[in-house]
Amino acid sequence: MNRRNFLRNTGFVAAGSLFVPAFMKPLEAMALDELSLYKNLIVVQLSGGNDGLNTVIPFGNDIYYQKRNSIAIKPESIIKLNDMQGLNPNMAALQEIYDQGWMTIINDVGYPNPDRSHFRSMDIWQTGSDSNQFLSTGWIGRYLDSNCKTCKFPYTAIEVDDSLSLAMKGQTKKGIALIDPAALFRNTNDPFFKAMLQNDKEHLDEDNLGYLYKTMIETSSSASYIQNTSKVYQSKFTYPNSGFANQLKTVSKFISSGLKTRVYYVSLSGFDTHVNQIGQQGNLLKQYSEGIAAFLKDLKSNNKLEDTLVITFSEFGRRVEQNASNGTDHGTANNMFVFGGRLKKQGIFNAAPNLSDLDTGDLKYQLDFRQVYGTILDKWLDVNNADILNKKFNTLDFI
Protein backbone atom coordinates (compact mmCIF):
# COMPACT_ATOMS: atom_id res chain seq x y z
CA MET A 1 0.00 0.00 0.00
CA ASN A 2 1.40 3.40 -0.88
CA ARG A 3 1.84 6.25 1.60
CA ARG A 4 -1.18 8.26 0.43
CA ASN A 5 -3.60 5.33 0.67
CA PHE A 6 -2.25 4.32 4.04
CA LEU A 7 -2.85 7.79 5.48
CA ARG A 8 -6.28 8.13 3.91
CA ASN A 9 -7.59 4.69 4.81
CA THR A 10 -6.53 4.72 8.44
CA GLY A 11 -8.86 7.65 9.06
CA PHE A 12 -6.59 8.92 11.84
CA VAL A 13 -5.46 12.10 10.11
CA ALA A 14 -8.33 14.56 10.37
CA ALA A 15 -8.34 18.23 11.27
CA GLY A 16 -4.73 17.88 12.37
CA SER A 17 -5.56 15.79 15.42
CA LEU A 18 -4.90 12.23 16.52
CA PHE A 19 -6.13 9.97 19.26
CA VAL A 20 -2.65 9.94 20.74
CA PRO A 21 -1.63 7.84 23.75
CA ALA A 22 1.88 8.05 25.11
CA PHE A 23 3.78 5.07 23.75
CA MET A 24 3.29 1.50 22.67
CA LYS A 25 2.22 -0.72 25.54
CA PRO A 26 -0.02 -3.81 25.32
CA LEU A 27 -2.80 -3.41 27.83
CA GLU A 28 -5.30 -6.13 27.08
CA ALA A 29 -3.75 -8.60 29.53
CA MET A 30 -4.12 -6.28 32.51
CA ALA A 31 -6.50 -7.45 35.22
CA LEU A 32 -9.83 -5.68 34.86
CA ASP A 33 -10.84 -6.20 38.47
CA GLU A 34 -7.92 -4.23 39.92
CA LEU A 35 -9.51 -0.98 41.05
CA SER A 36 -7.72 2.35 41.01
CA LEU A 37 -6.44 3.65 44.32
CA TYR A 38 -5.08 6.81 42.73
CA LYS A 39 -6.09 10.36 43.41
CA ASN A 40 -7.88 11.81 40.39
CA LEU A 41 -7.63 15.33 38.98
CA ILE A 42 -10.33 16.75 36.72
CA VAL A 43 -9.55 19.99 34.88
CA VAL A 44 -12.59 21.96 33.67
CA GLN A 45 -11.94 24.62 31.05
CA LEU A 46 -14.49 27.42 30.53
CA SER A 47 -13.59 28.67 27.06
CA GLY A 48 -14.16 32.22 25.93
CA GLY A 49 -13.24 34.16 29.05
CA ASN A 50 -15.90 33.76 31.72
CA ASP A 51 -16.99 36.94 33.52
CA GLY A 52 -15.90 36.18 37.05
CA LEU A 53 -17.56 39.26 38.55
CA ASN A 54 -20.99 38.05 37.45
CA THR A 55 -20.13 34.50 38.57
CA VAL A 56 -18.94 35.20 42.11
CA ILE A 57 -20.57 38.58 42.61
CA PRO A 58 -19.06 41.27 44.89
CA PHE A 59 -22.52 42.52 45.85
CA GLY A 60 -21.13 44.18 48.99
CA ASN A 61 -19.12 46.64 46.90
CA ASP A 62 -21.11 49.58 45.47
CA ILE A 63 -18.56 50.02 42.68
CA TYR A 64 -19.81 46.79 41.12
CA TYR A 65 -23.28 48.30 40.62
CA GLN A 66 -21.87 51.65 39.50
CA LYS A 67 -19.78 50.04 36.77
CA ARG A 68 -22.51 47.64 35.61
CA ASN A 69 -25.74 49.54 35.68
CA SER A 70 -27.59 47.23 33.26
CA ILE A 71 -25.90 43.83 33.71
CA ALA A 72 -25.26 43.74 37.47
CA ILE A 73 -27.05 40.92 39.27
CA LYS A 74 -29.69 42.22 41.66
CA PRO A 75 -28.75 41.73 45.33
CA GLU A 76 -31.99 39.95 46.22
CA SER A 77 -31.36 37.16 43.69
CA ILE A 78 -27.74 36.46 44.63
CA ILE A 79 -26.86 33.29 46.57
CA LYS A 80 -24.97 35.02 49.36
CA LEU A 81 -21.85 33.32 50.70
CA ASN A 82 -20.72 36.08 53.06
CA ASP A 83 -21.24 39.83 53.47
CA MET A 84 -19.28 40.63 50.32
CA GLN A 85 -19.64 37.86 47.73
CA GLY A 86 -22.28 35.47 46.44
CA LEU A 87 -22.99 33.13 43.55
CA ASN A 88 -24.91 33.93 40.39
CA PRO A 89 -28.53 32.73 40.85
CA ASN A 90 -28.07 30.32 37.93
CA MET A 91 -25.55 28.46 40.08
CA ALA A 92 -28.11 27.35 42.68
CA ALA A 93 -27.08 23.71 42.20
CA LEU A 94 -23.73 24.54 43.80
CA GLN A 95 -25.19 25.97 47.01
CA GLU A 96 -25.48 22.50 48.56
CA ILE A 97 -21.98 21.64 47.32
CA TYR A 98 -20.63 24.81 48.95
CA ASP A 99 -22.51 24.12 52.18
CA GLN A 100 -21.15 20.56 52.30
CA GLY A 101 -17.60 21.92 52.26
CA TRP A 102 -16.80 20.48 48.84
CA MET A 103 -16.02 23.84 47.17
CA THR A 104 -13.28 26.45 47.41
CA ILE A 105 -13.36 29.77 45.54
CA ILE A 106 -10.01 31.40 44.76
CA ASN A 107 -10.34 35.09 43.82
CA ASP A 108 -8.19 37.15 41.44
CA VAL A 109 -6.07 34.43 39.83
CA GLY A 110 -3.93 35.58 36.92
CA TYR A 111 -0.33 36.18 35.85
CA PRO A 112 2.05 39.12 35.23
CA ASN A 113 1.68 41.14 32.02
CA PRO A 114 -1.62 39.48 31.01
CA ASP A 115 -2.59 38.91 27.39
CA ARG A 116 -6.17 39.60 26.28
CA SER A 117 -6.07 37.35 23.21
CA HIS A 118 -8.17 34.21 23.61
CA PHE A 119 -5.62 32.06 21.82
CA ARG A 120 -2.49 33.41 23.48
CA SER A 121 -3.92 33.55 27.00
CA MET A 122 -5.31 30.02 26.67
CA ASP A 123 -1.85 28.85 25.57
CA ILE A 124 -0.35 30.51 28.65
CA TRP A 125 -2.83 28.79 30.97
CA GLN A 126 -2.46 25.42 29.23
CA THR A 127 1.32 25.43 29.09
CA GLY A 128 2.00 27.22 32.39
CA SER A 129 4.33 29.67 30.66
CA ASP A 130 5.23 33.28 31.34
CA SER A 131 3.37 35.77 29.14
CA ASN A 132 6.53 36.33 27.04
CA GLN A 133 7.42 32.65 26.85
CA PHE A 134 6.22 30.28 24.13
CA LEU A 135 6.10 26.58 25.01
CA SER A 136 5.09 23.67 22.80
CA THR A 137 4.19 21.35 25.69
CA GLY A 138 1.37 21.55 28.22
CA TRP A 139 1.67 21.43 32.00
CA ILE A 140 -0.17 18.10 32.16
CA GLY A 141 1.87 16.81 29.23
CA ARG A 142 5.08 17.58 31.10
CA TYR A 143 3.63 15.77 34.10
CA LEU A 144 3.18 12.76 31.80
CA ASP A 145 6.80 13.16 30.68
CA SER A 146 7.95 13.02 34.30
CA ASN A 147 8.84 9.86 36.14
CA CYS A 148 5.61 9.65 38.10
CA LYS A 149 4.65 6.09 39.02
CA THR A 150 1.60 5.85 36.76
CA CYS A 151 2.81 7.92 33.80
CA LYS A 152 4.14 4.82 32.05
CA PHE A 153 0.56 3.98 31.06
CA PRO A 154 -0.86 5.67 27.95
CA TYR A 155 -4.22 6.28 29.59
CA THR A 156 -2.82 8.31 32.51
CA ALA A 157 -4.55 11.41 31.07
CA ILE A 158 -7.83 11.41 29.13
CA GLU A 159 -9.58 14.36 27.51
CA VAL A 160 -13.29 13.82 26.85
CA ASP A 161 -13.30 15.42 23.40
CA ASP A 162 -12.49 14.55 19.81
CA SER A 163 -9.17 16.43 19.85
CA LEU A 164 -6.36 16.87 22.33
CA SER A 165 -5.66 20.21 24.03
CA LEU A 166 -2.15 21.60 24.25
CA ALA A 167 -2.31 21.16 28.02
CA MET A 168 -2.28 17.38 27.51
CA LYS A 169 0.70 17.22 25.14
CA GLY A 170 4.17 16.47 26.42
CA GLN A 171 7.49 16.11 24.68
CA THR A 172 7.49 12.31 24.68
CA LYS A 173 4.02 11.41 25.99
CA LYS A 174 0.52 12.65 25.37
CA GLY A 175 -2.95 12.07 26.72
CA ILE A 176 -5.77 10.34 24.88
CA ALA A 177 -8.76 12.19 23.40
CA LEU A 178 -12.04 10.30 23.19
CA ILE A 179 -15.75 10.98 23.55
CA ASP A 180 -17.23 7.49 23.48
CA PRO A 181 -15.00 4.56 24.53
CA ALA A 182 -17.31 2.04 22.86
CA ALA A 183 -17.12 3.88 19.53
CA LEU A 184 -13.33 4.09 19.71
CA PHE A 185 -13.18 0.39 20.53
CA ARG A 186 -15.42 -0.45 17.53
CA ASN A 187 -13.32 1.71 15.22
CA THR A 188 -10.08 0.09 16.31
CA ASN A 189 -11.61 -3.35 15.78
CA ASP A 190 -12.70 -2.60 12.24
CA PRO A 191 -11.39 -5.41 9.96
CA PHE A 192 -9.42 -2.99 7.79
CA PHE A 193 -7.84 -1.34 10.81
CA LYS A 194 -6.83 -4.69 12.33
CA ALA A 195 -5.45 -5.83 8.99
CA MET A 196 -3.30 -2.73 8.81
CA LEU A 197 -1.87 -3.48 12.24
CA GLN A 198 -1.04 -7.06 11.25
CA ASN A 199 0.30 -6.53 7.75
CA ASP A 200 2.07 -3.17 7.58
CA LYS A 201 4.77 -3.41 10.22
CA GLU A 202 7.34 -2.24 7.70
CA HIS A 203 5.98 1.26 8.28
CA LEU A 204 7.69 1.23 11.68
CA ASP A 205 10.94 2.10 9.89
CA GLU A 206 9.55 5.21 8.19
CA ASP A 207 9.59 8.51 10.07
CA ASN A 208 6.08 9.84 9.45
CA LEU A 209 4.29 6.57 8.84
CA GLY A 210 6.23 4.88 11.62
CA TYR A 211 4.91 7.42 14.10
CA LEU A 212 1.38 6.99 12.78
CA TYR A 213 1.65 3.21 12.84
CA LYS A 214 2.84 3.23 16.45
CA THR A 215 -0.02 5.58 17.30
CA MET A 216 -2.50 3.14 15.77
CA ILE A 217 -1.11 0.29 17.87
CA GLU A 218 -1.21 2.38 21.03
CA THR A 219 -4.74 3.57 20.30
CA SER A 220 -6.00 0.04 19.67
CA SER A 221 -4.43 -1.24 22.89
CA SER A 222 -5.70 1.66 24.99
CA ALA A 223 -9.18 1.52 23.48
CA SER A 224 -9.44 -2.15 24.43
CA TYR A 225 -8.36 -1.49 28.02
CA ILE A 226 -10.63 1.53 28.49
CA GLN A 227 -13.68 -0.18 27.00
CA ASN A 228 -13.23 -3.50 28.79
CA THR A 229 -12.62 -1.79 32.13
CA SER A 230 -15.35 0.85 31.98
CA LYS A 231 -18.11 -1.28 30.48
CA VAL A 232 -18.48 -3.25 33.72
CA TYR A 233 -19.81 -0.16 35.52
CA GLN A 234 -23.26 1.32 34.85
CA SER A 235 -24.11 4.51 36.70
CA LYS A 236 -27.59 4.75 38.15
CA PHE A 237 -27.17 8.43 38.90
CA THR A 238 -29.26 10.89 36.87
CA TYR A 239 -27.32 13.65 35.12
CA PRO A 240 -28.72 16.80 33.45
CA ASN A 241 -29.35 16.60 29.73
CA SER A 242 -26.39 18.61 28.42
CA GLY A 243 -23.18 17.92 26.56
CA PHE A 244 -21.12 19.17 29.47
CA ALA A 245 -22.91 16.90 31.95
CA ASN A 246 -22.37 13.97 29.58
CA GLN A 247 -18.62 14.64 29.62
CA LEU A 248 -18.64 14.51 33.41
CA LYS A 249 -20.79 11.39 33.40
CA THR A 250 -18.17 9.70 31.21
CA VAL A 251 -15.43 10.75 33.63
CA SER A 252 -17.44 9.45 36.59
CA LYS A 253 -17.89 6.13 34.81
CA PHE A 254 -14.14 5.87 34.23
CA ILE A 255 -13.32 6.73 37.85
CA SER A 256 -15.96 4.46 39.38
CA SER A 257 -15.02 1.51 37.17
CA GLY A 258 -11.42 1.68 38.38
CA LEU A 259 -9.71 3.05 35.30
CA LYS A 260 -6.10 3.83 36.19
CA THR A 261 -6.23 7.39 34.94
CA ARG A 262 -4.88 10.27 37.01
CA VAL A 263 -5.99 13.32 34.98
CA TYR A 264 -9.20 14.06 33.07
CA TYR A 265 -9.89 17.15 30.98
CA VAL A 266 -13.31 18.52 30.01
CA SER A 267 -14.52 21.86 28.67
CA LEU A 268 -17.53 24.11 28.20
CA SER A 269 -17.40 26.90 25.61
CA GLY A 270 -19.38 30.04 24.79
CA PHE A 271 -18.24 32.46 27.50
CA ASP A 272 -17.13 35.29 25.21
CA THR A 273 -20.04 37.53 26.22
CA HIS A 274 -19.49 40.86 24.45
CA VAL A 275 -23.21 41.30 23.72
CA ASN A 276 -26.30 40.66 25.88
CA GLN A 277 -24.32 38.80 28.47
CA ILE A 278 -26.96 38.09 31.12
CA GLY A 279 -28.89 35.37 29.29
CA GLN A 280 -25.92 33.72 27.56
CA GLN A 281 -23.72 33.50 30.62
CA GLY A 282 -26.63 32.55 32.85
CA ASN A 283 -27.47 29.54 30.69
CA LEU A 284 -23.84 28.40 30.64
CA LEU A 285 -23.41 28.82 34.39
CA LYS A 286 -26.56 26.76 34.92
CA GLN A 287 -25.20 23.96 32.71
CA TYR A 288 -21.86 24.12 34.48
CA SER A 289 -23.26 24.15 38.02
CA GLU A 290 -25.83 21.40 37.49
CA GLY A 291 -23.26 19.20 35.77
CA ILE A 292 -20.64 19.69 38.49
CA ALA A 293 -23.18 19.13 41.29
CA ALA A 294 -24.40 15.86 39.73
CA PHE A 295 -20.83 14.70 39.16
CA LEU A 296 -19.74 15.33 42.75
CA LYS A 297 -22.83 13.67 44.22
CA ASP A 298 -22.31 10.67 41.93
CA LEU A 299 -18.71 10.32 43.10
CA LYS A 300 -19.78 10.70 46.72
CA SER A 301 -22.30 7.87 46.32
CA ASN A 302 -19.48 5.66 45.01
CA ASN A 303 -17.00 6.64 47.74
CA LYS A 304 -14.76 8.31 45.17
CA LEU A 305 -15.09 11.97 46.17
CA GLU A 306 -12.29 11.78 48.76
CA ASP A 307 -9.85 10.83 46.00
CA THR A 308 -11.05 13.40 43.47
CA LEU A 309 -10.04 17.02 42.94
CA VAL A 310 -11.75 19.25 40.36
CA ILE A 311 -10.41 22.62 39.23
CA THR A 312 -12.12 25.13 36.95
CA PHE A 313 -10.42 27.92 35.02
CA SER A 314 -11.04 30.31 32.14
CA GLU A 315 -8.35 31.98 30.03
CA PHE A 316 -9.17 35.42 31.47
CA GLY A 317 -11.92 37.35 33.17
CA ARG A 318 -13.75 40.41 31.85
CA ARG A 319 -13.27 44.12 32.36
CA VAL A 320 -14.89 45.60 35.45
CA GLU A 321 -17.02 48.09 33.55
CA GLN A 322 -19.66 46.82 31.14
CA ASN A 323 -19.61 47.82 27.49
CA ALA A 324 -22.31 49.61 25.48
CA SER A 325 -23.77 46.30 24.22
CA ASN A 326 -24.87 44.98 27.61
CA GLY A 327 -21.84 42.76 27.71
CA THR A 328 -18.24 42.81 28.88
CA ASP A 329 -14.91 42.87 27.09
CA HIS A 330 -11.72 40.88 27.63
CA GLY A 331 -10.13 41.44 31.01
CA THR A 332 -7.45 39.86 33.15
CA ALA A 333 -7.67 38.19 36.58
CA ASN A 334 -10.48 35.79 37.34
CA ASN A 335 -11.75 33.36 39.95
CA MET A 336 -10.97 29.65 40.00
CA PHE A 337 -13.08 26.93 41.61
CA VAL A 338 -11.72 23.87 43.41
CA PHE A 339 -14.00 20.96 44.34
CA GLY A 340 -13.33 17.81 46.30
CA GLY A 341 -13.89 15.77 49.42
CA ARG A 342 -10.60 16.64 51.09
CA LEU A 343 -10.33 20.42 50.83
CA LYS A 344 -8.18 21.97 53.53
CA LYS A 345 -9.65 25.47 53.25
CA GLN A 346 -13.30 25.37 52.23
CA GLY A 347 -15.41 28.29 51.07
CA ILE A 348 -13.82 31.56 49.94
CA PHE A 349 -10.04 31.21 49.99
CA ASN A 350 -8.86 34.83 49.81
CA ALA A 351 -10.06 38.43 49.72
CA ALA A 352 -12.66 39.63 47.23
CA PRO A 353 -11.47 41.63 44.19
CA ASN A 354 -10.53 45.23 44.97
CA LEU A 355 -12.68 47.24 42.57
CA SER A 356 -11.19 50.56 43.66
CA ASP A 357 -7.62 49.57 42.77
CA LEU A 358 -7.59 48.60 39.11
CA ASP A 359 -4.99 48.36 36.38
CA THR A 360 -6.42 50.55 33.59
CA GLY A 361 -9.90 49.20 34.25
CA ASP A 362 -8.91 45.61 34.93
CA LEU A 363 -8.60 43.56 38.10
CA LYS A 364 -5.13 43.08 39.56
CA TYR A 365 -4.24 39.49 40.21
CA GLN A 366 -3.60 38.35 43.79
CA LEU A 367 -2.33 34.85 42.98
CA ASP A 368 -0.44 33.41 40.03
CA PHE A 369 -2.34 30.52 38.44
CA ARG A 370 0.87 28.49 38.55
CA GLN A 371 0.68 28.59 42.34
CA VAL A 372 -2.59 26.66 41.96
CA TYR A 373 -0.98 24.25 39.48
CA GLY A 374 2.09 23.95 41.70
CA THR A 375 -0.05 23.10 44.73
CA ILE A 376 -1.81 20.34 42.78
CA LEU A 377 1.43 18.95 41.39
CA ASP A 378 3.16 18.90 44.79
CA LYS A 379 0.31 17.87 47.05
CA TRP A 380 -2.04 15.86 44.81
CA LEU A 381 -0.03 14.40 41.93
CA ASP A 382 3.12 13.91 44.04
CA VAL A 383 5.69 15.50 41.75
CA ASN A 384 7.97 18.48 42.29
CA ASN A 385 6.23 21.45 40.69
CA ALA A 386 9.56 23.00 39.68
CA ASP A 387 10.22 20.00 37.42
CA ILE A 388 6.94 20.57 35.58
CA LEU A 389 6.59 24.38 35.65
CA ASN A 390 10.29 25.07 34.96
CA LYS A 391 10.65 27.05 38.19
CA LYS A 392 9.46 26.67 41.75
CA PHE A 393 6.11 28.21 42.71
CA ASN A 394 4.98 28.62 46.29
CA THR A 395 2.09 26.33 47.13
CA LEU A 396 -1.27 27.33 48.60
CA ASP A 397 -3.19 25.85 51.50
CA PHE A 398 -6.44 24.72 49.84
CA ILE A 399 -5.46 21.02 49.93
PyMOL commands that set and color helices and strands:
alter all, ss='L'
color gray80, all
select helices_A, chain A and resi 3-10+52-54+62-67+75-77+89-91+93-99+118-127+139-145+154-156+166-168+181-188+191-199+201-205+207-230+243-256+277-301+305-307+369-379+385-389
alter helices_A, ss='H'
color red, helices_A
select strands_A, chain A and resi 40-47+56-57+79-80+86-87+103-110+157-160+176-178+263-269+308-314+334-340+347-348+367-368
alter strands_A, ss='S'
color yellow, strands_A
deselect
rebuild
show_as cartoon
